Amino acid sequence: MKRLLLLAAAVLLLGACSMKANRDQAAADIAAAEAQLAQVNIAVDEQRAHDLMALYQQFANDFPEDSLAPVYLQKSADICLNLGDNDQALDILDTLIAQYPGYDDLAGCLFLKGQAYENSEQYDLARQAYTQFVDQYPDHVLAPDTRKMLPYIGLTPEEMLNAILANN
């Protein structure tokens, strides 16, 4: 019986070490991919960006309880925004917000959500996301500017100028 318990403990310990090694290797792979993407000086290498997003999302799927999982999801959403894939960014941000309500930069995620809606010309949804952001995080560094820009979302530059002049 003692041998069986010893064997079970050894298997569990080996499994835990293996998971840690896998997690550490995944984080190292991500760091290497981030460094490669950062080497591109002028234009973003879209293939490298997509590869990095896949690594981020795979890490979050494999290690959902890890503190890096929401960080990597947010970085993935940010890359989507930079590549113009607003729908995928919104999907990732919705997942992140739902699965990690205690994430330290949830405010940043709500702000990115507003940007994604604004970029995709869904101005009512952008206003809702930005309003949720300023309501929930009134002291965030971006909140004052966000409050000021809310009335101008969706306006052309000419309409925005006319609105600003009318308010002065």
Buried (B, 14 or more C-beta within 10 A) or exposed (E): EEEEEEEEEEEEEEEEEEEEEEBEEBBEBBEEBBEEBEEEEEEEEEEBBBBBBEBBBBBBEEBEEBEBBBBBBBBBBBBBBEBEBBEBBBBBBEBBBEEBEEBEBBBBBBBBBBBBBBBBEBEEBBBBBBBBBBEEBEEBEBBEEBBEBBEEBBBEEEEBEEEEEEEE
